[in-house]
């Protein structure tokens, strides 16, 4: 069974990583070097961004 490529763009993931201060870890060790807690923070931030985007679309 093929895996989905992912819903988040690589650019968005790196922007969020930069905002949360884990971009150096990603750059040197890859996403596997990022702690579970920090990965959870990345996902939470992505969800917030998506919710804001949907709310803005619904206001139009």
ChimeraX attribute file (.defattr): number of C-alpha atoms within 10 A of each C-alpha:
attribute: neighborCount
match mode: 1-to-1
recipient: residues
	/A:1	3
	/A:2	4
	/A:3	5
	/A:4	6
	/A:5	7
	/A:6	7
	/A:7	6
	/A:8	11
	/A:9	10
	/A:10	10
	/A:11	9
	/A:12	13
	/A:13	17
	/A:14	16
	/A:15	14
	/A:16	20
	/A:17	22
	/A:18	15
	/A:19	12
	/A:20	13
	/A:21	12
	/A:22	19
	/A:23	19
	/A:24	12
	/A:25	16
	/A:26	16
	/A:27	11
	/A:28	9
	/A:29	11
	/A:30	11
	/A:31	15
	/A:32	10
	/A:33	13
	/A:34	17
	/A:35	12
	/A:36	10
	/A:37	9
	/A:38	14
	/A:39	16
	/A:40	12
	/A:41	15
	/A:42	22
	/A:43	15
	/A:44	13
	/A:45	17
	/A:46	16
	/A:47	12
	/A:48	12
	/A:49	14
	/A:50	13
	/A:51	12
	/A:52	12
	/A:53	11
	/A:54	11
	/A:55	11
	/A:56	10
	/A:57	9
	/A:58	8
	/A:59	6
	/A:60	5
